[in-house]
Amino acid sequence: MTAPLRILVLGKTGQVASELARFGSVTCLNRDQADLTDPGACEAVIAECDADAIINAAAYTAVDRAEEDRETAMLVNAMAPTAMAAAAAARGIPFVHISTDYVFDGSGNTPWQPHDATGPLGVYGTSKLGGEKGGTAAGGPHAILRTSWVFSAHGANFVKTMRRLGAERDALTIVADQIGGPTPARDIAAACVTIARALKDDPSKSGIYHFSGAPDISWAGFAREIFAQCGLSVDVTDIPTSQYPTPAERPLNSRLDCSTTTTAFGIARPDWRAGLAQVLNDLNT
């Protein structure tokens, strides 16, 4: 019988880390155990652990705040993952790093492929791209897994916000010209574990991959499905991004081509509507 893969997860309270904690043989580290603003400390933790694989599920995700807090965003999203990847590479163990659609400029309307040219619009995307480059340059077994529009029963996310607002109001205006794939954190966690195991067996599968929920939809369309599944009657008015200004520019096209992930690891795009039903059930119990 094959021994279970021992996985060390950087991150403990985030959406994906909270889901990774459900898996056996997974150890999740909080900020006190691995300070993401101290890349050297993250490197040391990995160098000294007895894990068979590393998953980085921690990140600075405050997209708007990053515009004024570039130093912290770069430390957490670029420098810390680079140090983690170097430590994992030194030990020859897989490093799985979660990245984002924000590394692209959001132009066009066709799904982004892993090899497409990047062009982040703000600090958050730039910092995440730095982590991707560091993870790849380390040279060890690795997978950069870009995802989008993450939601779960944990933390702050669009589903929980809409659920709350829908119970308070009978009408909302929501952006309809940003298109992407909502992705359940539970499915991202499962994908990360599957990929880590595959890399342990076959390091040649190292590379950049995409993983997002299907079908692609606008934020307004996503909100309508949330309200429908919650049994809430809310009149949603579509608005363009230009009518909802934010400090950080959002990509309009967040569609991700996930075909290489399916080919390499046998992981299909999850139906986010089923994932939404599961999250709402979790929130209601």
C-alpha positions in Angstrom: 0.0 0.0 0.0 1.4 3.4 -1.0 2.1 5.7 1.9 0.1 8.9 1.9 1.8 12.0 0.6 2.7 14.3 3.4 1.9 17.9 2.4 3.0 21.1 4.0 0.6 24.0 3.3 1.7 27.6 3.7 -1.5 29.3 4.9 -4.2 28.2 7.3 -7.1 30.7 7.4 -7.5 31.5 3.7 -10.2 30.0 1.5 -8.1 27.3 -0.2 -6.0 26.6 2.9 -9.2 26.0 4.9 -10.3 23.4 2.4 -6.8 21.8 2.2 -7.0 21.2 6.0 -9.8 18.7 5.3 -7.3 16.3 3.6 -5.4 13.7 5.5 -1.6 14.0 5.9 -1.8 17.8 5.4 -0.3 20.3 7.8 -1.3 23.9 7.5 0.9 26.7 8.9 -0.4 30.0 10.2 1.4 33.4 10.2 3.0 32.6 13.5 4.6 29.5 12.1 5.5 30.9 8.7 5.5 34.7 8.3 4.9 35.5 4.7 6.6 38.9 5.1 9.8 37.1 6.0 10.9 35.0 3.0 13.8 33.6 4.9 11.6 32.2 7.6 9.4 30.5 4.9 12.5 29.0 3.3 13.7 27.7 6.7 10.4 26.1 7.5 10.5 24.1 4.2 14.1 23.2 4.6 13.5 21.7 8.0 10.2 20.0 7.5 9.7 16.3 6.6 7.0 16.9 4.0 6.9 15.2 0.6 5.4 18.3 -1.2 4.7 22.0 -0.5 1.5 23.9 -1.4 1.5 27.7 -1.1 -2.1 28.7 -0.4 -1.2 32.0 1.3 -1.3 35.3 -0.5 -1.8 39.0 -0.1 -5.2 39.2 -1.8 -6.4 42.7 -1.0 -6.3 43.9 -4.6 -7.2 47.5 -4.0 -5.1 47.9 -0.8 -2.1 46.6 -2.7 -2.0 49.7 -4.8 -0.9 51.6 -1.7 0.9 48.8 0.0 3.2 47.6 -2.8 6.1 46.6 -0.5 4.0 44.1 1.5 2.2 42.7 -1.6 5.6 42.1 -3.2 7.0 40.4 -0.1 4.1 38.1 0.4 3.2 37.3 -3.3 6.6 37.5 -5.0 9.5 37.2 -2.6 8.1 34.6 -0.2 7.0 32.1 -2.9 10.4 32.5 -4.6 12.1 31.5 -1.3 9.6 28.7 -0.8 10.3 27.3 -4.3 14.0 27.5 -3.8 13.8 25.5 -0.6 11.5 22.9 -2.2 13.8 22.6 -5.2 16.8 22.1 -2.9 15.0 19.1 -1.4 13.7 17.9 -4.8 10.1 18.0 -3.6 7.1 19.4 -5.6 6.1 23.0 -5.1 2.5 23.9 -6.0 1.8 27.6 -6.1 -1.7 29.2 -6.5 -1.7 32.2 -8.8 -4.4 34.3 -10.5 -6.0 35.6 -13.7 -4.8 39.0 -12.7 -1.4 38.3 -14.3 -3.2 39.0 -17.6 -4.4 42.4 -18.9 -7.9 41.2 -19.5 -8.1 42.1 -23.2 -10.0 40.3 -25.8 -12.7 37.7 -25.2 -11.0 34.4 -25.7 -9.8 32.2 -22.8 -6.2 32.8 -21.7 -3.8 30.0 -22.3 -0.9 29.3 -19.9 1.7 30.3 -22.4 0.0 33.6 -23.4 1.9 36.9 -22.7 1.2 38.3 -19.3 0.5 42.0 -18.6 -0.9 42.7 -15.1 -2.8 45.9 -14.7 -1.9 46.7 -11.1 0.3 45.9 -8.1 -1.6 42.7 -7.1 -1.2 41.1 -10.5 2.5 42.3 -10.7 3.3 40.7 -7.3 1.6 37.4 -8.2 3.5 37.3 -11.5 6.7 37.8 -9.5 5.8 34.7 -7.5 5.2 32.7 -10.7 8.6 33.7 -12.1 10.3 32.8 -8.8 8.6 29.5 -8.6 9.5 28.6 -12.1 13.1 29.8 -11.9 13.9 27.7 -8.8 14.1 24.7 -11.1 12.5 22.0 -8.9 9.3 20.0 -9.6 6.6 22.7 -9.6 3.2 23.7 -10.8 1.9 27.3 -11.0 -1.9 27.0 -10.8 -3.7 30.1 -12.0 -7.3 30.4 -10.9 -10.1 33.0 -10.7 -13.1 34.3 -8.7 -12.5 32.0 -5.7 -15.5 31.4 -3.3 -16.2 29.2 -0.3 -17.9 29.2 3.0 -14.7 30.7 4.5 -13.5 34.2 4.7 -14.7 37.1 2.6 -15.9 36.5 -1.0 -18.5 37.5 -3.6 -20.9 34.7 -2.7 -21.1 35.6 1.0 -21.3 39.4 0.1 -24.2 38.8 -2.3 -26.0 36.5 0.1 -25.9 39.2 2.8 -26.8 42.1 0.4 -29.6 40.0 -1.2 -31.2 39.6 2.2 -31.0 43.3 2.9 -32.0 44.9 -0.5 -34.5 44.2 -3.3 -32.3 45.7 -6.0 -28.6 45.8 -6.8 -26.4 47.1 -9.6 -23.6 44.7 -10.5 -20.8 44.8 -13.0 -21.6 42.8 -16.2 -18.6 43.3 -18.5 -16.1 41.4 -16.5 -16.2 37.7 -17.5 -14.6 34.8 -15.8 -15.0 31.4 -14.2 -16.1 31.3 -10.5 -14.1 28.6 -8.8 -15.0 26.7 -5.6 -12.0 26.7 -3.1 -12.8 23.1 -2.3 -12.1 22.1 -6.0 -8.9 24.2 -6.0 -7.7 22.4 -2.9 -8.4 19.0 -4.5 -6.7 20.0 -7.7 -3.6 21.1 -5.7 -3.3 17.8 -3.9 -3.8 15.8 -7.2 -1.1 17.9 -8.9 1.3 17.5 -6.0 1.0 13.8 -6.1 1.4 13.7 -9.9 4.6 15.9 -9.7 6.0 13.5 -7.1 5.7 10.7 -9.5 6.5 12.6 -12.7 8.4 15.9 -12.3 8.4 16.4 -16.0 4.8 17.7 -15.7 6.1 20.9 -14.1 4.8 24.1 -15.6 2.1 26.7 -15.5 -1.6 25.5 -15.5 -5.0 27.0 -15.4 -8.0 25.9 -13.3 -11.4 27.7 -13.1 -15.0 26.8 -12.8 -17.4 26.5 -15.7 -19.3 28.0 -17.3 -17.8 31.4 -17.7 -20.1 34.2 -16.6 -20.3 37.8 -15.6 -20.3 39.0 -12.0 -24.0 40.1 -12.6 -24.8 36.6 -13.9 -23.0 35.0 -11.0 -25.0 37.2 -8.6 -28.3 36.2 -10.2 -27.5 32.5 -9.7 -26.6 33.1 -6.1 -29.9 34.9 -5.5 -31.8 32.1 -7.3 -30.2 29.4 -5.2 -30.7 31.4 -2.0 -34.4 31.9 -2.9 -33.9 35.7 -2.8 -35.9 38.0 -5.0 -33.4 40.7 -6.1 -33.6 42.9 -9.2 -30.1 43.0 -10.7 -29.2 45.8 -13.1 -26.1 45.3 -15.3 -23.5 48.1 -15.2 -20.2 48.5 -16.9 -16.9 48.5 -14.9 -16.6 52.2 -15.7 -19.6 52.8 -13.4 -18.0 51.0 -10.5 -14.5 52.6 -10.1 -12.0 50.9 -7.8 -8.4 51.8 -6.9 -7.1 48.8 -8.8 -8.1 48.1 -12.4 -9.9 44.8 -12.9 -9.3 42.6 -16.0 -12.4 42.4 -18.2 -11.6 39.0 -19.6 -10.7 36.5 -16.9 -11.6 33.4 -19.0 -8.9 30.7 -18.5 -8.3 27.8 -20.9 -7.9 24.8 -18.6 -7.4 22.1 -21.2 -3.7 21.4 -20.4 -4.7 20.8 -16.7 -7.2 18.2 -17.9 -4.7 16.6 -20.2 -1.8 16.5 -17.7 -3.6 15.6 -14.5 -7.1 14.4 -15.5 -8.7 17.3 -13.7 -11.9 18.7 -15.4 -13.2 22.2 -14.8 -15.8 22.0 -12.0 -19.3 23.2 -12.4 -19.4 26.2 -10.1 -23.2 26.0 -9.8 -22.9 22.7 -8.0 -20.0 24.1 -5.9 -22.3 27.1 -5.1 -25.0 24.8 -3.8 -22.5 23.1 -1.6 -21.2 26.3 -0.2 -24.7 27.7 0.5 -25.6 24.4 2.2 -22.4 24.8 4.4 -23.4 28.4 5.3 -26.9 27.3 6.2 -25.9 24.5 8.5 
